Amino acid sequence: MNSQQIVAQKHQSLGGEMLLVGNADILSAMVRIPVVVIGLVLIALSVPIQQSLGSSRTLDFTIYSDGSTHVFYELETNPLEPEFSTKLFGTTLENLTIIDNSGFLLSYETVGDSVLIETLGASHISIDYDTQELASKTGKIWKFSVNPSSEYSLLMPNDSVIVEMNNFPISMEVENEQSRLVFTPGQTNISYYISTLASAQTTELISEDGGTDNSSILWILGGVISSIVIAAAIIIIKRKSATSESPVIIQKDEEPKLQSLDPESIFKAKQDLREDDKEIINFISANGGQVYESELRKKFLLPRTTTWRAVKRLERHGIIEIVKKDFQNVIKLRSTLEDDS
């Protein structure tokens, strides 16, 4: 009997110890699991928030034939923060404009290649500016270099021919005879040159004949010279016919022209003008030498800020003047060119 009781007591004590150990593990697990779950939930919630705030929605680069680059991008911001800081592509900027999602201009301060913006509760902002630092020229070859942290598009200049590219684009398309490339984030280096009509014709002859033909080149040059001579003869004939008209008609037709510059004389004096600036000058000249700023926006389908930057750029070149009339801006061609300011 005693031996059976002793054995029974031992089994009971062992069973009790196993029960106590099991309860302690369960309690500790019950305490730890909610803590771990809450931590995982907080991490999962914080990651998309951090990625969304300050992330780039749109990033576009437009390269012009003179090597300048227009940069435009939209960024999502935290409406609860009064200020927002972001990196810029370059330190020497022109026409920097920052607006919020309501179209209002925002105040900012640039420090090196960074900008501190007073967002004032905006959920996203738009930044655009011009810079000369992204493209450099060696001989006839231009090299464009950029290293964004998000996907971006690149619009090449008119008549540009790419000769080297270290990063293959994810998509390519032609837009108004310009190549638009879309790249993934990372460093991109593109080498290109601006072709001319004569070089394009010569290249076409080489591809068809398998080599250069001096006689064909001479025929091309002869055709170009003949076209110039014919055009000059037509202009002289028209001027002579205009002078043969009555003095009253001459005064009515020529007086407005004396008030503004001729586009061709502007282009000869300002050979570094952009193509879009030349189109604006031609449009103003075709409308009697003056237009409203709103007419430029309607004609070229440009945003208000982009139109204003183009107008101010032409004003700095001494080509136009801005006059207020009926609470609107009237853009006038000057009668004489002024030095760049």
C-alpha positions as CSV (number, residue, x, y, z in Angstrom):
1,M,0.0,0.0,0.0
2,N,2.7,2.4,0.9
3,S,4.6,1.8,-2.3
4,Q,1.4,2.4,-4.4
5,Q,0.7,5.7,-2.5
6,I,4.2,6.9,-3.1
7,V,4.0,6.1,-6.8
8,A,0.6,7.8,-7.1
9,Q,2.0,10.9,-5.3
10,K,4.9,11.1,-7.7
11,H,2.6,10.9,-10.7
12,Q,0.4,13.6,-9.3
13,S,3.3,15.9,-8.5
14,L,4.7,15.4,-12.0
15,G,1.4,16.1,-13.6
16,G,1.0,19.2,-11.5
17,E,4.4,20.5,-12.6
18,M,3.6,19.9,-16.3
19,L,0.3,21.8,-15.8
20,L,2.0,24.8,-14.2
21,V,4.7,25.0,-16.9
22,G,2.0,24.8,-19.7
23,N,0.0,27.7,-18.1
24,A,3.1,29.9,-17.9
25,D,3.9,29.4,-21.6
26,I,0.3,30.1,-22.7
27,L,0.2,33.4,-20.6
28,S,3.5,34.6,-22.0
29,A,2.4,33.8,-25.6
30,M,-0.9,35.6,-25.0
31,V,1.0,38.7,-23.9
32,R,3.6,38.7,-26.7
33,I,1.3,37.9,-29.7
34,P,-0.8,41.2,-29.5
35,V,2.4,43.2,-29.1
36,V,3.9,41.6,-32.2
37,V,0.7,41.9,-34.2
38,I,0.3,45.6,-33.3
39,G,4.0,46.2,-34.3
40,L,3.4,44.5,-37.7
41,V,0.3,46.5,-38.3
42,L,2.0,49.8,-37.6
43,I,4.9,48.9,-39.9
44,A,2.5,47.9,-42.7
45,L,0.6,51.2,-42.3
46,S,3.7,53.4,-42.1
47,V,5.3,52.0,-45.3
48,P,2.7,53.2,-47.8
49,I,2.3,56.5,-46.0
50,Q,6.1,57.2,-46.2
51,Q,6.1,56.2,-49.8
52,S,3.1,58.3,-50.7
53,L,4.3,61.5,-49.0
54,G,6.9,63.3,-51.1
55,S,6.7,60.7,-53.9
56,S,6.9,61.8,-57.6
57,R,3.7,61.5,-59.6
58,T,5.0,63.0,-62.9
59,L,8.6,63.9,-64.0
60,D,9.2,65.2,-67.5
61,F,12.4,66.6,-69.1
62,T,12.3,68.6,-72.3
63,I,15.6,69.3,-74.1
64,Y,15.8,72.3,-76.4
65,S,18.2,72.7,-79.4
66,D,20.3,75.2,-77.5
67,G,21.1,72.7,-74.8
68,S,18.7,74.1,-72.1
69,T,16.4,71.7,-70.4
70,H,12.9,72.3,-69.0
71,V,12.0,70.3,-66.0
72,F,8.5,69.7,-64.8
73,Y,7.3,67.4,-62.0
74,E,4.4,66.9,-59.6
75,L,5.0,65.7,-56.0
76,E,2.5,64.5,-53.4
77,T,2.9,66.3,-50.1
78,N,1.6,65.9,-46.6
79,P,-1.2,68.5,-46.1
80,L,-0.6,68.5,-42.4
81,E,3.0,69.8,-42.8
82,P,3.5,73.5,-43.4
83,E,6.8,73.0,-45.3
84,F,8.2,70.5,-47.8
85,S,11.8,70.0,-49.0
86,T,12.9,68.3,-52.2
87,K,15.9,68.0,-54.5
88,L,16.3,69.9,-57.7
89,F,18.1,68.9,-60.9
90,G,20.9,71.5,-60.9
91,T,21.8,74.6,-58.9
92,T,21.6,77.3,-61.6
93,L,17.9,77.6,-62.4
94,E,15.7,80.0,-64.5
95,N,12.0,80.6,-64.3
96,L,11.4,78.5,-61.2
97,T,7.7,78.3,-60.6
98,I,5.9,76.2,-57.9
99,I,2.1,76.0,-57.6
100,D,-0.2,74.0,-55.5
101,N,-3.2,71.8,-56.6
102,S,-5.4,74.9,-56.7
103,G,-3.1,76.8,-59.0
104,F,-1.7,79.2,-56.5
105,L,1.9,80.3,-56.5
106,L,3.8,79.0,-53.4
107,S,6.8,80.7,-51.7
108,Y,10.1,78.9,-51.6
109,E,13.7,79.2,-50.7
110,T,16.5,77.4,-52.6
111,V,19.7,76.2,-51.0
112,G,22.2,74.6,-53.4
113,D,20.3,71.8,-55.2
114,S,17.4,71.8,-52.7
115,V,14.3,73.9,-52.3
116,L,12.2,74.5,-49.2
117,I,8.6,75.1,-50.1
118,E,5.8,76.6,-47.9
119,T,3.0,74.2,-49.0
120,L,0.3,75.7,-46.7
121,G,-1.8,72.5,-46.6
122,A,-1.4,71.5,-50.2
123,S,-1.8,67.8,-51.0
124,H,0.4,67.9,-54.1
125,I,2.5,70.6,-55.8
126,S,3.9,71.2,-59.3
127,I,7.4,72.4,-60.0
128,D,8.9,73.5,-63.3
129,Y,12.0,75.4,-64.3
130,D,14.8,75.7,-66.9
131,T,18.4,74.8,-66.4
132,Q,21.6,74.7,-68.5
133,E,23.4,72.1,-66.3
134,L,21.9,68.8,-67.6
135,A,23.3,69.0,-71.2
136,S,26.9,69.8,-72.3
137,K,28.4,70.1,-75.8
138,T,31.7,68.8,-77.2
139,G,32.2,69.6,-80.8
140,K,28.9,68.8,-82.5
141,I,27.9,66.1,-79.9
142,W,25.6,67.0,-77.0
143,K,25.5,64.8,-73.9
144,F,22.5,64.8,-71.5
145,S,23.0,63.3,-68.0
146,V,20.4,62.9,-65.3
147,N,19.9,60.6,-62.3
148,P,16.2,60.7,-61.0
149,S,14.9,58.4,-58.3
150,S,11.6,57.8,-60.1
151,E,10.3,56.9,-63.5
152,Y,10.5,59.9,-66.0
153,S,10.0,60.9,-69.6
154,L,12.4,62.7,-71.9
155,L,11.4,64.8,-75.0
156,M,14.4,65.1,-77.4
157,P,15.0,68.3,-79.5
158,N,13.7,68.6,-83.1
159,D,15.9,66.9,-85.7
160,S,18.0,65.2,-83.0
161,V,19.8,62.0,-83.7
162,I,20.8,59.7,-80.8
163,V,24.3,58.2,-81.2
164,E,24.8,56.7,-77.7
165,M,22.6,55.7,-74.8
166,N,23.6,53.8,-71.6
167,N,20.1,53.0,-70.5
168,F,17.4,51.5,-72.7
169,P,14.0,53.2,-72.5
170,I,10.9,51.2,-71.5
171,S,8.9,53.0,-74.2
172,M,9.5,55.2,-77.2
173,E,7.1,57.3,-79.3
174,V,7.2,60.2,-81.8
175,E,5.3,63.4,-80.7
176,N,5.2,66.3,-83.2
177,E,8.4,65.0,-84.9
178,Q,10.1,64.7,-81.6
179,S,11.1,61.5,-79.8
180,R,9.7,61.0,-76.3
181,L,11.4,58.3,-74.3
182,V,10.4,56.9,-70.9
183,F,13.0,55.6,-68.5
184,T,13.1,53.7,-65.3
185,P,14.8,55.4,-62.2
186,G,18.6,55.6,-62.3
187,Q,21.5,57.2,-64.2
188,T,20.9,58.0,-67.9
189,N,23.5,59.3,-70.3
190,I,22.4,60.2,-73.9
191,S,24.7,61.5,-76.6
192,Y,23.1,63.1,-79.6
193,Y,23.5,65.7,-82.3
194,I,21.2,68.1,-84.2
195,S,20.9,67.2,-87.9
196,T,20.2,69.6,-90.8
197,L,18.3,69.1,-94.0
198,A,21.5,69.0,-96.1
199,S,23.0,66.3,-93.9
200,A,19.8,64.3,-93.9
201,Q,19.7,64.4,-97.7
202,T,23.4,63.4,-97.9
203,T,22.8,60.5,-95.5
204,E,19.9,59.3,-97.6
205,L,22.0,59.3,-100.7
206,I,24.8,57.4,-99.0
207,S,22.3,54.7,-97.7
208,E,20.9,54.3,-101.2
209,D,24.1,54.3,-103.3
210,G,26.4,52.7,-100.7
211,G,28.8,55.6,-100.7
212,T,29.2,59.3,-101.1
213,D,28.6,60.9,-104.6
214,N,30.2,64.3,-105.1
215,S,28.1,65.0,-108.1
216,S,24.9,64.4,-106.1
217,I,26.1,66.7,-103.4
218,L,26.8,69.4,-106.0
219,W,23.3,68.9,-107.4
220,I,21.8,69.4,-103.9
221,L,23.9,72.6,-103.3
222,G,23.0,73.9,-106.7
223,G,19.3,73.3,-106.0
224,V,19.5,75.2,-102.7
225,I,21.3,78.1,-104.3
226,S,18.8,78.2,-107.1
227,S,15.9,78.3,-104.7
228,I,17.5,81.2,-102.8
229,V,18.0,83.2,-106.0
230,I,14.4,82.6,-107.1
231,A,13.0,83.6,-103.7
232,A,15.1,86.7,-103.7
233,A,13.8,87.6,-107.2
234,I,10.2,87.1,-106.1
235,I,10.8,89.4,-103.1
236,I,12.3,92.1,-105.3
237,I,9.4,91.9,-107.8
238,K,6.8,92.2,-104.9
239,R,8.6,95.2,-103.5
240,K,8.7,97.0,-106.8
241,S,5.0,96.3,-107.4
242,A,4.3,97.7,-103.9
243,T,6.2,100.9,-104.6
244,S,4.2,101.5,-107.8
245,E,0.9,101.8,-105.8
246,S,-0.6,105.1,-104.7
247,P,1.1,106.9,-101.8
248,V,-2.0,106.8,-99.6
249,I,-2.2,103.0,-99.7
250,I,1.6,102.7,-99.0
251,Q,1.3,104.9,-95.9
252,K,-1.6,102.8,-94.6
253,D,0.1,99.5,-95.1
254,E,3.6,100.4,-94.0
255,E,2.9,102.6,-91.0
256,P,1.9,99.7,-88.7
257,K,5.0,97.7,-89.9
258,L,7.3,100.6,-88.8
259,Q,5.9,100.3,-85.3
260,S,7.3,96.8,-84.7
261,L,10.3,94.7,-85.6
262,D,10.3,92.2,-88.5
263,P,10.6,88.6,-87.3
264,E,13.4,87.8,-89.8
265,S,15.5,90.7,-88.5
266,I,14.8,89.5,-84.9
267,F,15.9,86.0,-85.8
268,K,19.1,87.3,-87.4
269,A,20.0,89.4,-84.4
270,K,19.0,86.8,-81.8
271,Q,20.2,83.5,-83.2
272,D,20.0,81.7,-79.9
273,L,16.2,81.9,-79.7
274,R,14.2,78.8,-79.0
275,E,11.9,77.4,-81.7
276,D,8.8,78.0,-79.4
277,D,9.9,81.6,-78.9
278,K,10.2,82.1,-82.7
279,E,6.6,80.8,-83.1
280,I,5.3,83.3,-80.5
281,I,7.1,86.1,-82.3
282,N,5.7,85.1,-85.7
283,F,2.2,84.9,-84.2
284,I,2.5,88.4,-82.6
285,S,3.8,89.8,-85.9
286,A,1.0,88.2,-87.9
287,N,-1.5,89.9,-85.6
288,G,-0.3,93.5,-86.2
289,G,2.6,93.4,-83.7
290,Q,0.5,93.0,-80.5
291,V,-1.7,90.4,-78.8
292,Y,-3.2,89.7,-75.5
293,E,-1.4,87.2,-73.3
294,S,-4.7,85.2,-73.2
295,E,-4.5,84.9,-77.0
296,L,-1.0,83.3,-76.7
297,R,-2.4,80.7,-74.3
298,K,-5.3,79.8,-76.6
299,K,-3.1,79.7,-79.7
300,F,-0.4,77.5,-78.3
301,L,-2.4,75.6,-75.6
302,L,0.0,76.6,-72.8
303,P,-0.6,76.9,-69.1
304,R,-0.6,80.4,-67.6
305,T,2.8,80.0,-65.9
306,T,4.5,78.6,-69.0
307,T,3.1,81.4,-71.1
308,W,4.3,84.0,-68.6
309,R,7.8,82.5,-68.5
310,A,8.0,82.7,-72.3
311,V,6.8,86.3,-72.3
312,K,9.3,87.3,-69.7
313,R,12.1,85.5,-71.5
314,L,11.4,87.5,-74.7
315,E,11.2,90.7,-72.6
316,R,14.6,90.0,-71.2
317,H,15.9,89.6,-74.8
318,G,14.6,93.1,-75.5
319,I,12.2,91.9,-78.2
320,I,8.8,92.6,-76.7
321,E,7.3,94.9,-74.1
322,I,4.4,94.2,-71.7
323,V,1.6,96.8,-71.4
324,K,-1.4,96.7,-69.0
325,K,-4.7,97.3,-70.7
326,D,-8.2,96.7,-69.2
327,F,-6.7,94.5,-66.5
328,Q,-4.9,92.3,-69.1
329,N,-1.4,92.0,-70.4
330,V,-0.8,93.2,-74.0
331,I,2.3,91.8,-75.6
332,K,3.9,94.2,-78.1
333,L,6.9,93.8,-80.4
334,R,9.4,96.6,-79.9
335,S,10.2,99.0,-82.7
336,T,14.0,98.5,-82.0
337,L,15.9,95.7,-80.4
338,E,17.4,96.3,-77.0
339,D,20.3,94.5,-75.3
340,D,19.6,91.5,-73.2
341,S,19.0,92.4,-69.6
